[in-house]
């Protein structure tokens, strides 16, 4: 796997994203504001308190993201939409975010010391919200819409690109569309099944991150995840990602398209806490005796401990010693015994004393 040193870090406001930096956590509030500005504001502050680095919204109107007639002609609801009580069009209409809220949401994120950004789902919206964002997210559903990918990339702001329900050809076209205009890219492995089923662990395929790392050695990778809990997050961090996106709500029991599979403040904080522990524990790739092992290095290793008084000028014989713990500093270790057998001692060794290099002529 290519070294993380090849990957190009970038800054989003006051945060540096990339190797040797903490994982960047994105709370995707998405539709969980329930079309209520005060609820959206509350979620920003709850996400910040739970350890998120950014609060992400989704800017769309129903008519710019779905076809009412098109979904009617499907004649059936698929996947997670089966549980929706309203039509697909009306559900998206209820979930849309009033673009007039944007400036207020940006200000609230600043108060909460959290980064504000969004996924814009129309060319017009990209241009309208540009002055409010320092970073963009391109959702998985738009990975084949190269026009919007290029429009966003031309804004010369960092881009998170999700790759759910796509193959490597789709990914490569989208990556090239971004890199044509913008090198600040984080490519996110994703599975776009929103049912919260435990079966989804079979399909998240974290090892795709290894493929991304090999194919695109200079760009950052991340995880945009919809599986329950945070097992996949820990696995992805261990594979070297730089950013995580998970949906965020204050209550998983609320009605709405995103609440059921979202993280709540308690589970989000648990995820961040465990992730920070993992980041610390990944540590260095150099194998060595660590500072906190210096004592156990002595306590647990064996040395040759005299079972009788071994006098000065005596030949060292294996039967005069038992191989036992501890192993004080400068003791002859088991692997080195052949180098000292038959040599003479230069001082007395008392019973229970370890054979040391300083005992040998």
C-alpha positions as a LaTeX table, in Angstrom:
\begin{tabular}{lrrr}
\hline
Residue & $x$ (\AA) & $y$ (\AA) & $z$ (\AA) \\
\hline
Unk1 & 0.00 & 0.00 & 0.00 \\
Unk2 & 1.36 & 3.49 & $-0.82$ \\
Unk3 & 2.70 & 5.49 & 2.08 \\
Unk4 & 0.38 & 8.02 & 3.67 \\
Unk5 & 3.19 & 10.51 & 3.14 \\
Unk6 & 2.13 & 10.68 & $-0.52$ \\
Unk7 & $-1.36$ & 11.83 & 0.36 \\
Unk8 & $-1.95$ & 15.55 & 0.12 \\
Unk9 & $-3.48$ & 17.15 & 3.19 \\
Unk10 & $-5.73$ & 20.18 & 2.84 \\
Unk11 & $-7.34$ & 22.68 & 5.16 \\
Unk12 & $-11.01$ & 23.32 & 5.75 \\
Unk13 & $-11.17$ & 26.58 & 7.67 \\
Unk14 & $-9.18$ & 25.87 & 10.85 \\
Unk15 & $-9.01$ & 22.07 & 10.38 \\
Unk16 & $-6.29$ & 20.16 & 8.53 \\
Unk17 & $-7.53$ & 16.98 & 6.88 \\
Unk18 & $-5.06$ & 14.26 & 6.02 \\
Unk19 & $-2.29$ & 11.97 & 7.31 \\
Unk20 & $-1.09$ & 12.48 & 10.89 \\
Unk21 & $-4.22$ & 14.48 & 11.71 \\
Unk22 & $-7.29$ & 13.41 & 13.66 \\
Unk23 & $-10.16$ & 11.88 & 11.71 \\
Unk24 & $-12.55$ & 14.59 & 10.50 \\
Unk25 & $-16.10$ & 13.77 & 11.66 \\
Unk26 & $-19.02$ & 15.04 & 9.58 \\
Unk27 & $-22.49$ & 14.98 & 11.15 \\
Unk28 & $-24.91$ & 14.70 & 8.24 \\
Unk29 & $-28.06$ & 16.37 & 9.55 \\
Unk30 & $-29.64$ & 15.88 & 6.11 \\
Unk31 & $-33.44$ & 15.73 & 6.48 \\
Unk32 & $-33.38$ & 15.31 & 10.26 \\
Unk33 & $-34.22$ & 19.00 & 10.79 \\
Unk34 & $-37.83$ & 17.96 & 10.01 \\
Unk35 & $-38.37$ & 21.21 & 8.11 \\
Unk36 & $-37.91$ & 23.23 & 11.31 \\
Unk37 & $-35.19$ & 25.87 & 11.57 \\
Unk38 & $-34.97$ & 25.71 & 15.37 \\
Unk39 & $-34.59$ & 21.94 & 15.17 \\
Unk40 & $-31.78$ & 22.35 & 12.64 \\
Unk41 & $-30.02$ & 24.81 & 14.97 \\
Unk42 & $-30.40$ & 22.46 & 17.94 \\
Unk43 & $-28.88$ & 19.62 & 15.92 \\
Unk44 & $-25.85$ & 21.77 & 15.05 \\
Unk45 & $-25.10$ & 22.38 & 18.72 \\
Unk46 & $-25.80$ & 18.77 & 19.72 \\
Unk47 & $-23.44$ & 17.53 & 17.01 \\
Unk48 & $-20.70$ & 19.91 & 18.16 \\
Unk49 & $-21.11$ & 18.81 & 21.77 \\
Unk50 & $-20.89$ & 15.15 & 20.69 \\
Unk51 & $-17.54$ & 15.73 & 18.96 \\
Unk52 & $-18.40$ & 16.42 & 15.33 \\
Unk53 & $-16.06$ & 18.65 & 13.33 \\
Unk54 & $-18.67$ & 19.65 & 10.77 \\
Unk55 & $-22.44$ & 19.81 & 10.39 \\
Unk56 & $-23.54$ & 18.95 & 6.86 \\
Unk57 & $-26.91$ & 19.69 & 5.34 \\
Unk58 & $-28.50$ & 18.83 & 2.00 \\
Unk59 & $-29.76$ & 21.65 & $-0.20$ \\
Unk60 & $-32.47$ & 20.55 & $-2.61$ \\
Unk61 & $-36.05$ & 21.15 & $-3.59$ \\
Unk62 & $-38.31$ & 18.22 & $-4.43$ \\
Unk63 & $-38.67$ & 19.33 & $-8.05$ \\
Unk64 & $-34.88$ & 19.56 & $-8.57$ \\
Unk65 & $-34.10$ & 16.09 & $-7.20$ \\
Unk66 & $-37.01$ & 13.70 & $-7.98$ \\
Unk67 & $-39.71$ & 13.25 & $-10.61$ \\
Unk68 & $-43.12$ & 12.79 & $-9.06$ \\
Unk69 & $-44.45$ & 11.13 & $-12.21$ \\
Unk70 & $-41.32$ & 9.06 & $-12.64$ \\
Unk71 & $-41.71$ & 7.47 & $-9.20$ \\
Unk72 & $-45.43$ & 6.92 & $-9.80$ \\
Unk73 & $-44.59$ & 5.03 & $-12.98$ \\
Unk74 & $-42.25$ & 2.75 & $-11.04$ \\
Unk75 & $-45.50$ & 1.51 & $-9.51$ \\
Unk76 & $-43.74$ & 0.29 & $-6.38$ \\
Unk77 & $-41.52$ & 1.63 & $-3.64$ \\
Unk78 & $-38.04$ & 0.15 & $-3.42$ \\
Unk79 & $-35.57$ & $-0.39$ & $-0.57$ \\
Unk80 & $-35.98$ & 2.01 & 2.38 \\
Unk81 & $-38.75$ & 3.94 & 0.58 \\
Unk82 & $-41.15$ & 1.06 & 1.26 \\
Unk83 & $-41.60$ & 2.36 & 4.80 \\
Unk84 & $-42.45$ & 5.92 & 3.74 \\
Unk85 & $-46.07$ & 6.86 & 4.41 \\
Unk86 & $-46.12$ & 9.62 & 1.81 \\
Unk87 & $-45.20$ & 9.59 & $-1.85$ \\
Unk88 & $-41.51$ & 9.88 & $-2.72$ \\
Unk89 & $-42.08$ & 13.41 & $-4.06$ \\
Unk90 & $-43.94$ & 14.58 & $-0.96$ \\
Unk91 & $-41.35$ & 13.00 & 1.35 \\
Unk92 & $-38.59$ & 14.93 & $-0.41$ \\
Unk93 & $-40.72$ & 18.07 & $-0.30$ \\
Unk94 & $-41.05$ & 17.71 & 3.49 \\
Unk95 & $-37.33$ & 16.97 & 3.82 \\
Unk96 & $-36.16$ & 19.94 & 1.75 \\
Unk97 & $-34.18$ & 22.70 & 3.41 \\
Unk98 & $-35.30$ & 26.29 & 2.96 \\
Unk99 & $-32.41$ & 28.03 & 1.22 \\
Unk100 & $-33.27$ & 31.18 & 3.18 \\
Unk101 & $-32.02$ & 29.38 & 6.32 \\
Unk102 & $-28.49$ & 29.04 & 4.92 \\
Unk103 & $-26.95$ & 32.20 & 6.36 \\
Unk104 & $-28.50$ & 31.54 & 9.78 \\
Unk105 & $-27.23$ & 27.94 & 9.81 \\
Unk106 & $-23.76$ & 29.14 & 8.85 \\
Unk107 & $-23.76$ & 31.63 & 11.75 \\
Unk108 & $-24.98$ & 28.98 & 14.22 \\
Unk109 & $-22.18$ & 26.63 & 13.13 \\
Unk110 & $-19.69$ & 29.41 & 13.78 \\
Unk111 & $-21.14$ & 29.89 & 17.28 \\
Unk112 & $-20.88$ & 26.15 & 17.92 \\
Unk113 & $-17.28$ & 26.13 & 16.57 \\
Unk114 & $-18.21$ & 23.61 & 13.94 \\
Unk115 & $-17.80$ & 23.80 & 10.15 \\
Unk116 & $-20.93$ & 24.33 & 8.06 \\
Unk117 & $-21.32$ & 22.77 & 4.64 \\
Unk118 & $-23.79$ & 21.00 & 2.41 \\
Unk119 & $-24.51$ & 18.76 & $-0.56$ \\
Unk120 & $-26.16$ & 20.92 & $-3.25$ \\
Unk121 & $-28.47$ & 19.00 & $-5.57$ \\
Unk122 & $-28.84$ & 21.43 & $-8.48$ \\
Unk123 & $-26.51$ & 23.60 & $-10.54$ \\
Unk124 & $-28.40$ & 26.69 & $-9.46$ \\
Unk125 & $-28.10$ & 25.81 & $-5.77$ \\
Unk126 & $-24.32$ & 25.25 & $-6.14$ \\
Unk127 & $-23.95$ & 28.87 & $-7.17$ \\
Unk128 & $-26.40$ & 30.22 & $-4.60$ \\
Unk129 & $-24.78$ & 28.64 & $-1.55$ \\
Unk130 & $-21.14$ & 29.03 & $-2.63$ \\
Unk131 & $-20.49$ & 32.13 & $-0.51$ \\
Unk132 & $-21.61$ & 30.28 & 2.62 \\
Unk133 & $-19.46$ & 27.14 & 2.36 \\
Unk134 & $-15.76$ & 26.37 & 2.56 \\
Unk135 & $-16.17$ & 22.75 & 1.40 \\
Unk136 & $-18.63$ & 20.71 & $-0.67$ \\
Unk137 & $-20.01$ & 17.17 & $-0.52$ \\
Unk138 & $-21.15$ & 15.37 & $-3.66$ \\
Unk139 & $-23.66$ & 12.66 & $-2.81$ \\
Unk140 & $-23.46$ & 9.15 & $-4.26$ \\
Unk141 & $-26.57$ & 9.66 & $-6.37$ \\
Unk142 & $-24.83$ & 12.34 & $-8.43$ \\
Unk143 & $-21.61$ & 10.42 & $-9.14$ \\
Unk144 & $-22.54$ & 10.10 & $-12.83$ \\
Unk145 & $-23.65$ & 13.74 & $-13.16$ \\
Unk146 & $-20.26$ & 15.04 & $-14.24$ \\
Unk147 & $-21.59$ & 18.50 & $-15.00$ \\
Unk148 & $-22.43$ & 19.23 & $-11.35$ \\
Unk149 & $-19.19$ & 17.56 & $-10.21$ \\
Unk150 & $-17.21$ & 19.93 & $-12.41$ \\
Unk151 & $-19.31$ & 22.94 & $-11.40$ \\
Unk152 & $-18.56$ & 22.23 & $-7.74$ \\
Unk153 & $-14.88$ & 21.44 & $-8.37$ \\
Unk154 & $-14.38$ & 24.74 & $-10.18$ \\
Unk155 & $-15.25$ & 26.58 & $-6.97$ \\
Unk156 & $-11.74$ & 25.54 & $-5.84$ \\
Unk157 & $-12.90$ & 24.39 & $-2.41$ \\
Unk158 & $-12.28$ & 20.95 & $-0.90$ \\
Unk159 & $-14.63$ & 18.24 & $-2.16$ \\
Unk160 & $-15.91$ & 15.09 & $-0.47$ \\
Unk161 & $-17.10$ & 12.59 & $-3.07$ \\
Unk162 & $-19.26$ & 9.63 & $-2.00$ \\
Unk163 & $-19.22$ & 6.47 & $-4.10$ \\
Unk164 & $-22.27$ & 4.42 & $-3.07$ \\
Unk165 & $-24.01$ & 2.19 & $-5.65$ \\
Unk166 & $-21.19$ & 2.67 & $-8.16$ \\
Unk167 & $-18.40$ & 0.68 & $-9.76$ \\
Unk168 & $-14.76$ & 1.64 & $-10.26$ \\
Unk169 & $-15.44$ & 3.01 & $-13.75$ \\
Unk170 & $-18.03$ & 5.38 & $-12.31$ \\
Unk171 & $-15.62$ & 6.37 & $-9.55$ \\
Unk172 & $-12.75$ & 6.96 & $-11.94$ \\
Unk173 & $-14.79$ & 9.25 & $-14.21$ \\
Unk174 & $-15.97$ & 11.28 & $-11.23$ \\
Unk175 & $-12.48$ & 11.50 & $-9.70$ \\
Unk176 & $-11.05$ & 12.70 & $-13.01$ \\
Unk177 & $-13.82$ & 15.30 & $-13.27$ \\
Unk178 & $-12.85$ & 16.68 & $-9.86$ \\
Unk179 & $-9.08$ & 16.53 & $-10.37$ \\
Unk180 & $-9.36$ & 18.35 & $-13.69$ \\
Unk181 & $-10.12$ & 21.49 & $-11.68$ \\
Unk182 & $-9.31$ & 20.76 & $-8.05$ \\
Unk183 & $-6.75$ & 18.63 & $-6.18$ \\
Unk184 & $-8.42$ & 18.93 & $-2.77$ \\
Unk185 & $-10.44$ & 15.72 & $-2.86$ \\
Unk186 & $-11.48$ & 13.14 & $-0.28$ \\
Unk187 & $-12.87$ & 9.99 & $-1.91$ \\
Unk188 & $-15.38$ & 8.22 & 0.35 \\
Unk189 & $-16.29$ & 4.55 & 0.31 \\
Unk190 & $-20.05$ & 4.23 & 0.76 \\
Unk191 & $-22.92$ & 1.78 & 0.58 \\
Unk192 & $-26.27$ & 3.42 & $-0.08$ \\
Unk193 & $-28.67$ & 1.09 & 1.65 \\
Unk194 & $-30.62$ & 3.06 & 4.26 \\
Unk195 & $-32.55$ & 0.24 & 5.94 \\
Unk196 & $-30.32$ & 0.04 & 9.08 \\
Unk197 & $-30.21$ & $-3.74$ & 8.57 \\
Unk198 & $-27.37$ & $-5.70$ & 10.16 \\
Unk199 & $-27.03$ & $-7.43$ & 6.77 \\
Unk200 & $-25.51$ & $-4.20$ & 5.48 \\
Unk201 & $-22.21$ & $-5.06$ & 7.12 \\
Unk202 & $-21.84$ & $-7.67$ & 4.37 \\
Unk203 & $-21.88$ & $-4.96$ & 1.72 \\
Unk204 & $-19.87$ & $-2.03$ & 3.08 \\
Unk205 & $-16.60$ & $-3.56$ & 1.75 \\
Unk206 & $-14.07$ & $-1.51$ & 3.68 \\
Unk207 & $-11.31$ & $-3.19$ & 1.69 \\
Unk208 & $-12.35$ & $-1.02$ & $-1.26$ \\
Unk209 & $-10.42$ & 1.67 & 0.61 \\
Unk210 & $-7.26$ & $-0.32$ & $-0.14$ \\
Unk211 & $-8.14$ & $-0.20$ & $-3.83$ \\
Unk212 & $-8.70$ & 3.56 & $-3.63$ \\
Unk213 & $-5.35$ & 3.97 & $-1.88$ \\
Unk214 & $-3.55$ & 2.02 & $-4.59$ \\
Unk215 & $-5.32$ & 3.66 & $-7.52$ \\
Unk216 & $-5.19$ & 7.22 & $-6.18$ \\
Unk217 & $-2.07$ & 7.42 & $-4.00$ \\
Unk218 & $-2.10$ & 11.21 & $-3.66$ \\
Unk219 & $-5.71$ & 11.82 & $-2.60$ \\
Unk220 & $-7.40$ & 11.36 & 0.76 \\
Unk221 & $-9.95$ & 8.67 & 1.47 \\
Unk222 & $-12.94$ & 8.59 & 3.79 \\
Unk223 & $-16.06$ & 6.68 & 4.79 \\
Unk224 & $-19.65$ & 7.80 & 4.25 \\
Unk225 & $-21.52$ & 5.21 & 6.25 \\
Unk226 & $-25.08$ & 4.08 & 6.95 \\
Unk227 & $-24.47$ & 0.85 & 8.89 \\
Unk228 & $-25.58$ & 0.62 & 12.55 \\
Unk229 & $-23.10$ & 1.65 & 15.22 \\
Unk230 & $-19.46$ & 2.46 & 14.59 \\
Unk231 & $-17.66$ & $-0.83$ & 13.89 \\
Unk232 & $-17.07$ & 0.16 & 10.27 \\
Unk233 & $-15.71$ & 3.54 & 11.36 \\
Unk234 & $-13.01$ & 1.93 & 13.51 \\
Unk235 & $-12.10$ & $-0.44$ & 10.69 \\
Unk236 & $-11.85$ & 2.38 & 8.18 \\
Unk237 & $-9.67$ & 4.47 & 10.49 \\
Unk238 & $-7.33$ & 1.50 & 10.84 \\
Unk239 & $-7.13$ & 1.43 & 7.02 \\
Unk240 & $-5.96$ & 5.03 & 6.94 \\
Unk241 & $-8.98$ & 7.18 & 6.14 \\
Unk242 & $-9.07$ & 10.91 & 6.89 \\
Unk243 & $-12.80$ & 11.62 & 7.25 \\
Unk244 & $-16.04$ & 9.98 & 8.38 \\
Unk245 & $-19.59$ & 11.00 & 7.55 \\
Unk246 & $-22.55$ & 9.58 & 9.48 \\
Unk247 & $-26.14$ & 10.82 & 9.71 \\
Unk248 & $-27.06$ & 12.62 & 12.93 \\
Unk249 & $-30.36$ & 12.97 & 14.78 \\
Unk250 & $-31.56$ & 13.77 & 18.29 \\
Unk251 & $-34.07$ & 10.91 & 18.31 \\
Unk252 & $-34.04$ & 7.70 & 16.28 \\
Unk253 & $-37.74$ & 7.12 & 16.90 \\
Unk254 & $-38.96$ & 10.17 & 14.99 \\
Unk255 & $-40.75$ & 9.91 & 11.66 \\
Unk256 & $-38.77$ & 10.90 & 8.61 \\
Unk257 & $-36.54$ & 9.31 & 5.97 \\
Unk258 & $-33.21$ & 9.52 & 7.84 \\
Unk259 & $-33.87$ & 9.24 & 11.59 \\
Unk260 & $-33.88$ & 5.44 & 11.87 \\
Unk261 & $-30.33$ & 4.83 & 10.60 \\
Unk262 & $-28.75$ & 7.97 & 12.08 \\
Unk263 & $-26.45$ & 8.29 & 15.06 \\
Unk264 & $-27.80$ & 10.14 & 18.10 \\
Unk265 & $-25.77$ & 12.37 & 20.46 \\
Unk266 & $-24.92$ & 9.48 & 22.78 \\
Unk267 & $-23.88$ & 7.01 & 20.07 \\
Unk268 & $-22.04$ & 9.74 & 18.17 \\
Unk269 & $-19.95$ & 10.68 & 21.21 \\
Unk270 & $-19.18$ & 7.01 & 21.83 \\
Unk271 & $-18.03$ & 6.67 & 18.22 \\
Unk272 & $-15.75$ & 9.70 & 18.43 \\
Unk273 & $-14.31$ & 8.67 & 21.81 \\
Unk274 & $-13.49$ & 5.16 & 20.63 \\
Unk275 & $-12.06$ & 6.53 & 17.39 \\
Unk276 & $-9.74$ & 8.90 & 19.23 \\
Unk277 & $-8.51$ & 5.95 & 21.32 \\
Unk278 & $-7.88$ & 3.99 & 18.13 \\
Unk279 & $-5.98$ & 6.89 & 16.54 \\
Unk280 & $-3.68$ & 7.05 & 19.55 \\
Unk281 & $-3.24$ & 3.28 & 19.63 \\
Unk282 & $-2.23$ & 3.06 & 15.95 \\
Unk283 & 0.94 & 4.90 & 16.94 \\
Unk284 & 4.28 & 4.28 & 15.24 \\
Unk285 & 5.24 & 1.58 & 12.75 \\
Unk286 & 8.61 & 1.12 & 14.51 \\
Unk287 & 8.76 & $-1.93$ & 16.79 \\
Unk288 & 10.66 & $-1.08$ & 19.96 \\
Unk289 & 10.59 & $-1.40$ & 23.75 \\
Unk290 & 8.26 & 1.42 & 24.72 \\
Unk291 & 8.78 & 3.70 & 27.69 \\
Unk292 & 5.88 & 2.10 & 29.56 \\
Unk293 & 7.44 & $-1.37$ & 29.04 \\
Unk294 & 10.83 & $-0.66$ & 30.58 \\
Unk295 & 9.84 & $-2.25$ & 33.90 \\
Unk296 & 8.12 & $-5.29$ & 32.37 \\
Unk297 & 11.13 & $-5.77$ & 30.12 \\
Unk298 & 12.96 & $-6.59$ & 33.38 \\
Unk299 & 10.11 & $-8.36$ & 35.15 \\
Unk300 & 8.99 & $-10.76$ & 32.40 \\
Unk301 & 12.18 & $-11.80$ & 30.65 \\
Unk302 & 14.32 & $-14.65$ & 31.91 \\
Unk303 & 17.96 & $-14.55$ & 32.86 \\
Unk304 & 20.49 & $-17.08$ & 34.21 \\
Unk305 & 20.09 & $-16.93$ & 38.00 \\
Unk306 & 22.74 & $-18.63$ & 40.10 \\
Unk307 & 21.50 & $-21.68$ & 42.05 \\
Unk308 & 24.76 & $-21.82$ & 44.05 \\
Unk309 & 27.63 & $-19.52$ & 44.89 \\
Unk310 & 29.76 & $-19.21$ & 41.77 \\
Unk311 & 33.21 & $-18.11$ & 42.83 \\
Unk312 & 35.60 & $-15.80$ & 41.04 \\
Unk313 & 37.79 & $-17.48$ & 38.34 \\
Unk314 & 35.26 & $-20.32$ & 37.95 \\
Unk315 & 34.30 & $-21.64$ & 34.51 \\
Unk316 & 30.70 & $-20.70$ & 33.68 \\
Unk317 & 28.63 & $-23.90$ & 33.52 \\
Unk318 & 24.95 & $-24.08$ & 32.57 \\
Unk319 & 24.11 & $-26.34$ & 35.54 \\
Unk320 & 25.11 & $-23.61$ & 37.99 \\
Unk321 & 22.20 & $-21.45$ & 36.82 \\
Unk322 & 18.41 & $-21.66$ & 36.47 \\
Unk323 & 16.67 & $-19.81$ & 33.64 \\
Unk324 & 14.10 & $-17.70$ & 35.53 \\
Unk325 & 12.64 & $-14.23$ & 35.78 \\
Unk326 & 13.63 & $-11.41$ & 36.31 \\
Unk327 & 16.18 & $-10.15$ & 33.81 \\
Unk328 & 17.98 & $-7.14$ & 35.32 \\
Unk329 & 19.79 & $-4.71$ & 33.06 \\
Unk330 & 22.95 & $-6.10$ & 31.41 \\
Unk331 & 22.02 & $-9.72$ & 32.21 \\
Unk332 & 23.07 & $-12.44$ & 29.77 \\
Unk333 & 19.89 & $-13.28$ & 27.85 \\
Unk334 & 19.01 & $-16.89$ & 26.90 \\
Unk335 & 19.92 & $-16.44$ & 23.25 \\
Unk336 & 23.48 & $-15.36$ & 24.20 \\
Unk337 & 24.43 & $-18.15$ & 26.63 \\
Unk338 & 26.67 & $-20.01$ & 24.17 \\
Unk339 & 28.92 & $-16.95$ & 23.99 \\
Unk340 & 29.78 & $-17.17$ & 27.70 \\
Unk341 & 29.84 & $-20.90$ & 28.53 \\
Unk342 & 33.39 & $-21.97$ & 29.53 \\
Unk343 & 34.54 & $-18.43$ & 30.17 \\
Unk344 & 35.71 & $-17.51$ & 33.67 \\
Unk345 & 34.05 & $-15.25$ & 36.15 \\
Unk346 & 35.88 & $-12.14$ & 37.35 \\
Unk347 & 33.96 & $-11.89$ & 40.64 \\
Unk348 & 31.78 & $-13.99$ & 42.94 \\
Unk349 & 28.13 & $-14.50$ & 41.97 \\
Unk350 & 25.81 & $-15.08$ & 44.90 \\
Unk351 & 22.77 & $-17.38$ & 44.98 \\
Unk352 & 19.79 & $-15.71$ & 43.28 \\
Unk353 & 21.94 & $-13.23$ & 41.39 \\
Unk354 & 21.58 & $-12.94$ & 37.60 \\
Unk355 & 24.58 & $-13.68$ & 35.42 \\
Unk356 & 25.66 & $-10.36$ & 33.94 \\
Unk357 & 28.16 & $-9.42$ & 31.28 \\
Unk358 & 30.12 & $-7.63$ & 33.99 \\
Unk359 & 30.69 & $-11.02$ & 35.71 \\
Unk360 & 32.67 & $-12.37$ & 32.75 \\
Unk361 & 36.37 & $-11.95$ & 32.05 \\
\hline
\end{tabular}
